[in-house]
Amino acid sequence: MESKIEVLSTVKIQNSPDLYKVVDALNRTLKDKDLMFGLALDQEDKNKAIFTIYRT
């Protein structure tokens, strides 16, 4: 059985110390809707974060 992850949206936003809490809450709340949320630090600008929404 193959698992396919589809990127629905990606946005670059201002980084915040508590941003991971929002992503964690979204993942916990919406996992049963086959949605997954990711957060990564932008390698070019450490003041920005990349927020991605996936369908699993």
Backbone as XML, in Angstrom:
<?xml version="1.0"?>
<chain id="A" units="angstrom">
  <residue number="1" name="MET">
    <atom name="N" x="0.846" y="-1.173" z="0.000"/>
    <atom name="CA" x="0.000" y="0.000" z="0.000"/>
    <atom name="C" x="0.891" y="1.235" z="0.000"/>
  </residue>
  <residue number="2" name="GLU">
    <atom name="N" x="0.723" y="2.091" z="-0.979"/>
    <atom name="CA" x="1.570" y="3.261" z="-1.137"/>
    <atom name="C" x="0.905" y="4.482" z="-0.493"/>
  </residue>
  <residue number="3" name="SER">
    <atom name="N" x="1.683" y="5.217" z="0.303"/>
    <atom name="CA" x="1.182" y="6.431" z="0.936"/>
    <atom name="C" x="1.636" y="7.635" z="0.120"/>
  </residue>
  <residue number="4" name="LYS">
    <atom name="N" x="0.680" y="8.436" z="-0.320"/>
    <atom name="CA" x="1.002" y="9.602" z="-1.113"/>
    <atom name="C" x="0.682" y="10.852" z="-0.302"/>
  </residue>
  <residue number="5" name="ILE">
    <atom name="N" x="1.659" y="11.750" z="-0.220"/>
    <atom name="CA" x="1.466" y="13.015" z="0.473"/>
    <atom name="C" x="1.450" y="14.117" z="-0.573"/>
  </residue>
  <residue number="6" name="GLU">
    <atom name="N" x="0.378" y="14.903" z="-0.565"/>
    <atom name="CA" x="0.189" y="15.975" z="-1.538"/>
    <atom name="C" x="0.320" y="17.322" z="-0.839"/>
  </residue>
  <residue number="7" name="VAL">
    <atom name="N" x="1.140" y="18.211" z="-1.393"/>
    <atom name="CA" x="1.271" y="19.566" z="-0.856"/>
    <atom name="C" x="0.081" y="20.391" z="-1.349"/>
  </residue>
  <residue number="8" name="LEU">
    <atom name="N" x="-0.677" y="20.937" z="-0.408"/>
    <atom name="CA" x="-1.834" y="21.754" z="-0.753"/>
    <atom name="C" x="-1.478" y="23.237" z="-0.798"/>
  </residue>
  <residue number="9" name="SER">
    <atom name="N" x="-0.623" y="23.668" z="0.110"/>
    <atom name="CA" x="-0.272" y="25.079" z="0.181"/>
    <atom name="C" x="1.023" y="25.261" z="0.957"/>
  </residue>
  <residue number="10" name="THR">
    <atom name="N" x="1.804" y="26.244" z="0.541"/>
    <atom name="CA" x="3.023" y="26.616" z="1.253"/>
    <atom name="C" x="3.085" y="28.132" z="1.311"/>
  </residue>
  <residue number="11" name="VAL">
    <atom name="N" x="3.414" y="28.647" z="2.495"/>
    <atom name="CA" x="3.502" y="30.093" z="2.666"/>
    <atom name="C" x="4.685" y="30.416" z="3.577"/>
  </residue>
  <residue number="12" name="LYS">
    <atom name="N" x="5.362" y="31.515" z="3.272"/>
    <atom name="CA" x="6.470" y="31.982" z="4.101"/>
    <atom name="C" x="5.927" y="33.068" z="5.021"/>
  </residue>
  <residue number="13" name="ILE">
    <atom name="N" x="6.149" y="32.902" z="6.334"/>
    <atom name="CA" x="5.598" y="33.833" z="7.319"/>
    <atom name="C" x="6.687" y="34.256" z="8.304"/>
  </residue>
  <residue number="14" name="GLN">
    <atom name="N" x="6.383" y="35.293" z="9.069"/>
    <atom name="CA" x="7.301" y="35.763" z="10.100"/>
    <atom name="C" x="7.423" y="34.688" z="11.179"/>
  </residue>
  <residue number="15" name="ASN">
    <atom name="N" x="8.642" y="34.377" z="11.565"/>
    <atom name="CA" x="8.868" y="33.367" z="12.594"/>
    <atom name="C" x="8.465" y="33.918" z="13.958"/>
  </residue>
  <residue number="16" name="SER">
    <atom name="N" x="7.961" y="33.034" z="14.795"/>
    <atom name="CA" x="7.544" y="33.384" z="16.150"/>
    <atom name="C" x="7.879" y="32.213" z="17.071"/>
  </residue>
  <residue number="17" name="PRO">
    <atom name="N" x="8.281" y="32.490" z="18.287"/>
    <atom name="CA" x="8.651" y="31.398" z="19.202"/>
    <atom name="C" x="7.523" y="30.397" z="19.464"/>
  </residue>
  <residue number="18" name="ASP">
    <atom name="N" x="6.267" y="30.825" z="19.409"/>
    <atom name="CA" x="5.138" y="29.940" z="19.713"/>
    <atom name="C" x="4.449" y="29.386" z="18.477"/>
  </residue>
  <residue number="19" name="LEU">
    <atom name="N" x="4.996" y="29.626" z="17.316"/>
    <atom name="CA" x="4.368" y="29.176" z="16.076"/>
    <atom name="C" x="4.204" y="27.655" z="16.032"/>
  </residue>
  <residue number="20" name="TYR">
    <atom name="N" x="5.161" y="26.934" z="16.590"/>
    <atom name="CA" x="5.076" y="25.468" z="16.583"/>
    <atom name="C" x="3.845" y="24.971" z="17.348"/>
  </residue>
  <residue number="21" name="LYS">
    <atom name="N" x="3.372" y="25.749" z="18.324"/>
    <atom name="CA" x="2.194" y="25.346" z="19.097"/>
    <atom name="C" x="0.939" y="25.344" z="18.223"/>
  </residue>
  <residue number="22" name="VAL">
    <atom name="N" x="0.856" y="26.311" z="17.325"/>
    <atom name="CA" x="-0.278" y="26.370" z="16.397"/>
    <atom name="C" x="-0.246" y="25.159" z="15.463"/>
  </residue>
  <residue number="23" name="VAL">
    <atom name="N" x="0.944" y="24.859" z="14.924"/>
    <atom name="CA" x="1.094" y="23.716" z="14.018"/>
    <atom name="C" x="0.765" y="22.415" z="14.746"/>
  </residue>
  <residue number="24" name="ASP">
    <atom name="N" x="1.213" y="22.279" z="15.973"/>
    <atom name="CA" x="0.922" y="21.081" z="16.757"/>
    <atom name="C" x="-0.585" y="20.933" z="16.990"/>
  </residue>
  <residue number="25" name="ALA">
    <atom name="N" x="-1.254" y="22.040" z="17.340"/>
    <atom name="CA" x="-2.703" y="21.993" z="17.570"/>
    <atom name="C" x="-3.449" y="21.627" z="16.288"/>
  </residue>
  <residue number="26" name="LEU">
    <atom name="N" x="-3.031" y="22.180" z="15.160"/>
    <atom name="CA" x="-3.661" y="21.836" z="13.882"/>
    <atom name="C" x="-3.469" y="20.353" z="13.564"/>
  </residue>
  <residue number="27" name="ASN">
    <atom name="N" x="-2.264" y="19.841" z="13.751"/>
    <atom name="CA" x="-2.006" y="18.427" z="13.473"/>
    <atom name="C" x="-2.838" y="17.515" z="14.363"/>
  </residue>
  <residue number="28" name="ARG">
    <atom name="N" x="-2.935" y="17.836" z="15.624"/>
    <atom name="CA" x="-3.720" y="17.005" z="16.552"/>
    <atom name="C" x="-5.213" y="17.061" z="16.240"/>
  </residue>
  <residue number="29" name="THR">
    <atom name="N" x="-5.692" y="18.226" z="15.857"/>
    <atom name="CA" x="-7.126" y="18.425" z="15.631"/>
    <atom name="C" x="-7.599" y="17.893" z="14.281"/>
  </residue>
  <residue number="30" name="LEU">
    <atom name="N" x="-6.776" y="18.025" z="13.247"/>
    <atom name="CA" x="-7.244" y="17.735" z="11.889"/>
    <atom name="C" x="-6.642" y="16.485" z="11.257"/>
  </residue>
  <residue number="31" name="LYS">
    <atom name="N" x="-5.942" y="15.663" z="12.037"/>
    <atom name="CA" x="-5.345" y="14.455" z="11.451"/>
    <atom name="C" x="-6.409" y="13.488" z="10.927"/>
  </residue>
  <residue number="32" name="ASP">
    <atom name="N" x="-7.588" y="13.477" z="11.549"/>
    <atom name="CA" x="-8.649" y="12.584" z="11.078"/>
    <atom name="C" x="-9.278" y="13.069" z="9.771"/>
  </residue>
  <residue number="33" name="LYS">
    <atom name="N" x="-8.944" y="14.286" z="9.353"/>
    <atom name="CA" x="-9.396" y="14.834" z="8.063"/>
    <atom name="C" x="-8.337" y="14.646" z="6.984"/>
  </residue>
  <residue number="34" name="ASP">
    <atom name="N" x="-7.323" y="13.826" z="7.281"/>
    <atom name="CA" x="-6.217" y="13.536" z="6.365"/>
    <atom name="C" x="-5.405" y="14.781" z="6.011"/>
  </residue>
  <residue number="35" name="LEU">
    <atom name="N" x="-5.271" y="15.688" z="6.983"/>
    <atom name="CA" x="-4.444" y="16.874" z="6.797"/>
    <atom name="C" x="-3.254" y="16.820" z="7.745"/>
  </residue>
  <residue number="36" name="MET">
    <atom name="N" x="-2.136" y="17.358" z="7.287"/>
    <atom name="CA" x="-0.920" y="17.403" z="8.077"/>
    <atom name="C" x="-0.277" y="18.770" z="7.840"/>
  </residue>
  <residue number="37" name="PHE">
    <atom name="N" x="0.311" y="19.327" z="8.876"/>
    <atom name="CA" x="0.886" y="20.663" z="8.797"/>
    <atom name="C" x="2.358" y="20.604" z="9.158"/>
  </residue>
  <residue number="38" name="GLY">
    <atom name="N" x="3.156" y="21.354" z="8.412"/>
    <atom name="CA" x="4.591" y="21.359" z="8.655"/>
    <atom name="C" x="5.102" y="22.771" z="8.846"/>
  </residue>
  <residue number="39" name="LEU">
    <atom name="N" x="6.213" y="22.871" z="9.575"/>
    <atom name="CA" x="6.836" y="24.158" z="9.840"/>
    <atom name="C" x="8.344" y="23.972" z="9.761"/>
  </residue>
  <residue number="40" name="ALA">
    <atom name="N" x="8.994" y="24.822" z="8.991"/>
    <atom name="CA" x="10.449" y="24.748" z="8.850"/>
    <atom name="C" x="11.020" y="26.159" z="8.856"/>
  </residue>
  <residue number="41" name="LEU">
    <atom name="N" x="12.209" y="26.284" z="9.378"/>
    <atom name="CA" x="12.906" y="27.561" z="9.358"/>
    <atom name="C" x="13.444" y="27.811" z="7.962"/>
  </residue>
  <residue number="42" name="ASP">
    <atom name="N" x="13.222" y="29.004" z="7.445"/>
    <atom name="CA" x="13.726" y="29.373" z="6.118"/>
    <atom name="C" x="15.252" y="29.444" z="6.180"/>
  </residue>
  <residue number="43" name="GLN">
    <atom name="N" x="15.920" y="28.724" z="5.312"/>
    <atom name="CA" x="17.385" y="28.678" z="5.309"/>
    <atom name="C" x="18.013" y="29.995" z="4.871"/>
  </residue>
  <residue number="44" name="GLU">
    <atom name="N" x="17.289" y="30.782" z="4.083"/>
    <atom name="CA" x="17.823" y="32.049" z="3.582"/>
    <atom name="C" x="17.578" y="33.205" z="4.539"/>
  </residue>
  <residue number="45" name="ASP">
    <atom name="N" x="16.496" y="33.149" z="5.305"/>
    <atom name="CA" x="16.139" y="34.228" z="6.230"/>
    <atom name="C" x="15.655" y="33.592" z="7.532"/>
  </residue>
  <residue number="46" name="LYS">
    <atom name="N" x="16.491" y="33.625" z="8.553"/>
    <atom name="CA" x="16.175" y="32.960" z="9.824"/>
    <atom name="C" x="15.015" y="33.619" z="10.573"/>
  </residue>
  <residue number="47" name="ASN">
    <atom name="N" x="14.562" y="34.783" z="10.110"/>
    <atom name="CA" x="13.405" y="35.443" z="10.722"/>
    <atom name="C" x="12.099" y="34.993" z="10.094"/>
  </residue>
  <residue number="48" name="LYS">
    <atom name="N" x="12.175" y="34.132" z="9.103"/>
    <atom name="CA" x="10.988" y="33.627" z="8.407"/>
    <atom name="C" x="10.860" y="32.121" z="8.636"/>
  </residue>
  <residue number="49" name="ALA">
    <atom name="N" x="9.620" y="31.656" z="8.591"/>
    <atom name="CA" x="9.324" y="30.231" z="8.678"/>
    <atom name="C" x="8.485" y="29.843" z="7.478"/>
  </residue>
  <residue number="50" name="ILE">
    <atom name="N" x="8.587" y="28.597" z="7.078"/>
    <atom name="CA" x="7.809" y="28.082" z="5.954"/>
    <atom name="C" x="6.750" y="27.140" z="6.518"/>
  </residue>
  <residue number="51" name="PHE">
    <atom name="N" x="5.501" y="27.509" z="6.303"/>
    <atom name="CA" x="4.362" y="26.741" z="6.789"/>
    <atom name="C" x="3.744" y="26.006" z="5.603"/>
  </residue>
  <residue number="52" name="THR">
    <atom name="N" x="3.595" y="24.691" z="5.739"/>
    <atom name="CA" x="3.086" y="23.878" z="4.630"/>
    <atom name="C" x="1.902" y="23.048" z="5.093"/>
  </residue>
  <residue number="53" name="ILE">
    <atom name="N" x="0.892" y="22.959" z="4.228"/>
    <atom name="CA" x="-0.277" y="22.120" z="4.481"/>
    <atom name="C" x="-0.231" y="20.955" z="3.505"/>
  </residue>
  <residue number="54" name="TYR">
    <atom name="N" x="-0.389" y="19.739" z="4.025"/>
    <atom name="CA" x="-0.338" y="18.523" z="3.226"/>
    <atom name="C" x="-1.654" y="17.758" z="3.353"/>
  </residue>
  <residue number="55" name="ARG">
    <atom name="N" x="-1.991" y="17.009" z="2.302"/>
    <atom name="CA" x="-3.069" y="16.016" z="2.383"/>
    <atom name="C" x="-2.385" y="14.656" z="2.371"/>
  </residue>
  <residue number="56" name="THR">
    <atom name="N" x="-2.756" y="13.816" z="3.331"/>
    <atom name="CA" x="-2.108" y="12.495" z="3.453"/>
    <atom name="C" x="-3.022" y="11.401" z="2.958"/>
  </residue>
</chain>
